[in-house]
Amino acid sequence: MQSGDKLLANHQGTVPITAASISKVATTLATLKTFGPDHVFVTQIGTNGTIENGVLKGDLIVQGGQDPFFVWEEAIGVGNTLNQMGIKRVTGNLVLVDKFYMNFSRSSDTVGRLFQTALNSRLWNRQVNNIYATLPAGTAKPQVIINGKVKTDATVPPNFKLLVRHNSYPVAELLKKMNNYSNNAMADMFADAVGGASVVSQKASEAAEVPQNEIYLINGSGLTYENKISPRAAVGMFRAIEKHLQQYNMTVADVFTVTGQDKGVLEQRKIPKFSVVKSGSLDTVSALVGALPTQNQGTVWFAIMNKSGDLVKYRKEQDTFLTKKTTEWGVATASPTELLPSPARQAKISTSEIITVQKP
């Protein structure tokens, strides 16, 4: 535990132990260092054919851009955009190129089937209809029928014509979604986009200014007992993220959970309000890292990492300990400026842009 550079408490702070989803702090830091918070992942939809009387004569080609949050809502939006362009049927195949993910799956067969279903509302099951019900009133139901099969290719064909460019949410918003729900698939996708777990470890240790042996990762999610991070490194990474985001007028609250405000895996915990935190859990492991606002010590950066015990008990003891410290140091009545999310963050969404309209 530390306030600024003042060390308040330390116990085995330099000892790397099983990190669980504290690994996502490293992935968050490496992703921000690589792409920046405003970067978007671009999915391009095009064809090798022509559009005539509502029929795309040729293949519908999707060139993936590693968007880790291309889900039902995004696919429905793309389908509606294709309908706006006059496309109601595709005579050829659905061809997937590069790294196109959907609903957190990277299996080409699964992704192709999901995307094909999303484009044609006549194929929707209860799950898709439930998702559709959450969309703004008046949202159209797409109908793009694909006659051919789902195929994959290594590259787009030379006669590829771009129809739609779909931009993901900005990286900061994607990371916030990932961390709020501790989404393992998204974390591993981000780690791969950065260059793999070893690159994440290297970038995170450099930014946190700790020896690389204090951050050892074999994946970006923490869904393994092999990922190990020291408490000092965990705090160092959190503070490195805070420092990196300052230049964008953003804070750690733009990429991590604010207790008492954000929905996600921490809603049932009794962590002091206005804290900005990331948890990590495995069967016998519980960890918590983040920023604790107090009146007398200011923002206290902390990491509590427990292993080889009762997960439920660890969580309760962590919450009790932090509550006790805030009572001792003065309970914050509001978030300090350094732990407030950027007001502009909520306005940034994913978008689909029509590039070419080929009329009959």
Secondary structure in CASP SS format (residue, H / E / C, confidence):
PFRMAT SS
TARGET T0000
AUTHOR 0000-0000-0000
METHOD secondary structure of the structure
MODEL  1
M C 1.00
Q E 1.00
S E 1.00
G C 1.00
D C 1.00
K E 1.00
L E 1.00
L C 1.00
A C 1.00
N C 1.00
H C 1.00
Q C 1.00
G C 1.00
T C 1.00
V C 1.00
P C 1.00
I E 1.00
T E 1.00
A C 1.00
A H 1.00
S H 1.00
I H 1.00
S H 1.00
K H 1.00
V H 1.00
A H 1.00
T H 1.00
T H 1.00
L H 1.00
A H 1.00
T H 1.00
L H 1.00
K H 1.00
T H 1.00
F H 1.00
G C 1.00
P C 1.00
D C 1.00
H C 1.00
V C 1.00
F C 1.00
V E 1.00
T E 1.00
Q E 1.00
I E 1.00
G E 1.00
T E 1.00
N C 1.00
G C 1.00
T E 1.00
I E 1.00
E E 1.00
N C 1.00
G C 1.00
V E 1.00
L E 1.00
K E 1.00
G C 1.00
D C 1.00
L E 1.00
I E 1.00
V E 1.00
Q E 1.00
G C 1.00
G C 1.00
Q C 1.00
D C 1.00
P C 1.00
F C 1.00
F C 1.00
V C 1.00
W H 1.00
E H 1.00
E H 1.00
A H 1.00
I H 1.00
G H 1.00
V H 1.00
G H 1.00
N H 1.00
T H 1.00
L H 1.00
N H 1.00
Q H 1.00
M C 1.00
G C 1.00
I C 1.00
K C 1.00
R E 1.00
V E 1.00
T C 1.00
G C 1.00
N C 1.00
L E 1.00
V E 1.00
L E 1.00
V E 1.00
D C 1.00
K C 1.00
F C 1.00
Y C 1.00
M E 1.00
N C 1.00
F C 1.00
S E 1.00
R C 1.00
S C 1.00
S H 1.00
D H 1.00
T H 1.00
V H 1.00
G H 1.00
R H 1.00
L H 1.00
F H 1.00
Q H 1.00
T H 1.00
A H 1.00
L H 1.00
N E 1.00
S H 1.00
R H 1.00
L H 1.00
W C 1.00
N C 1.00
R H 1.00
Q H 1.00
V H 1.00
N H 1.00
N H 1.00
I H 1.00
Y H 1.00
A C 1.00
T C 1.00
L C 1.00
P C 1.00
A C 1.00
G C 1.00
T C 1.00
A C 1.00
K C 1.00
P C 1.00
Q E 1.00
V C 1.00
I E 1.00
I E 1.00
N C 1.00
G C 1.00
K C 1.00
V E 1.00
K E 1.00
T E 1.00
D E 1.00
A C 1.00
T C 1.00
V C 1.00
P C 1.00
P C 1.00
N C 1.00
F C 1.00
K E 1.00
L E 1.00
L E 1.00
V E 1.00
R E 1.00
H E 1.00
N E 1.00
S C 1.00
Y C 1.00
P C 1.00
V H 1.00
A H 1.00
E H 1.00
L H 1.00
L H 1.00
K H 1.00
K H 1.00
M H 1.00
N H 1.00
N H 1.00
Y C 1.00
S C 1.00
N C 1.00
N H 1.00
A H 1.00
M H 1.00
A H 1.00
D H 1.00
M H 1.00
F H 1.00
A H 1.00
D H 1.00
A H 1.00
V H 1.00
G C 1.00
G C 1.00
A H 1.00
S H 1.00
V H 1.00
V H 1.00
S H 1.00
Q H 1.00
K H 1.00
A H 1.00
S H 1.00
E H 1.00
A H 1.00
A H 1.00
E C 1.00
V C 1.00
P C 1.00
Q H 1.00
N H 1.00
E H 1.00
I E 1.00
Y E 1.00
L C 1.00
I C 1.00
N C 1.00
G C 1.00
S C 1.00
G C 1.00
L C 1.00
T C 1.00
Y C 1.00
E C 1.00
N C 1.00
K E 1.00
I E 1.00
S C 1.00
P H 1.00
R H 1.00
A H 1.00
A H 1.00
V H 1.00
G H 1.00
M H 1.00
F H 1.00
R H 1.00
A H 1.00
I H 1.00
E H 1.00
K H 1.00
H H 1.00
L H 1.00
Q H 1.00
Q C 1.00
Y C 1.00
N C 1.00
M C 1.00
T C 1.00
V H 1.00
A H 1.00
D H 1.00
V C 1.00
F C 1.00
T E 1.00
V E 1.00
T C 1.00
G C 1.00
Q C 1.00
D C 1.00
K C 1.00
G C 1.00
V C 1.00
L C 1.00
E C 1.00
Q C 1.00
R C 1.00
K C 1.00
I C 1.00
P C 1.00
K C 1.00
F C 1.00
S C 1.00
V E 1.00
V E 1.00
K E 1.00
S E 1.00
G E 1.00
S E 1.00
L E 1.00
D C 1.00
T C 1.00
V E 1.00
S E 1.00
A E 1.00
L E 1.00
V E 1.00
G E 1.00
A E 1.00
L E 1.00
P E 1.00
T E 1.00
Q C 1.00
N C 1.00
Q C 1.00
G C 1.00
T E 1.00
V E 1.00
W E 1.00
F E 1.00
A E 1.00
I E 1.00
M E 1.00
N E 1.00
K C 1.00
S C 1.00
G C 1.00
D C 1.00
L H 1.00
V H 1.00
K H 1.00
Y H 1.00
R H 1.00
K H 1.00
E H 1.00
Q H 1.00
D H 1.00
T H 1.00
F H 1.00
L H 1.00
T H 1.00
K H 1.00
K H 1.00
T H 1.00
T H 1.00
E H 1.00
W H 1.00
G C 1.00
V E 1.00
A C 1.00
T C 1.00
A C 1.00
S C 1.00
P C 1.00
T H 1.00
E H 1.00
L H 1.00
L C 1.00
P C 1.00
S C 1.00
P C 1.00
A C 1.00
R H 1.00
Q H 1.00
A H 1.00
K C 1.00
I C 1.00
S C 1.00
T E 1.00
S E 1.00
E E 1.00
I E 1.00
I C 1.00
T C 1.00
V C 1.00
Q C 1.00
K C 1.00
P C 1.00
END
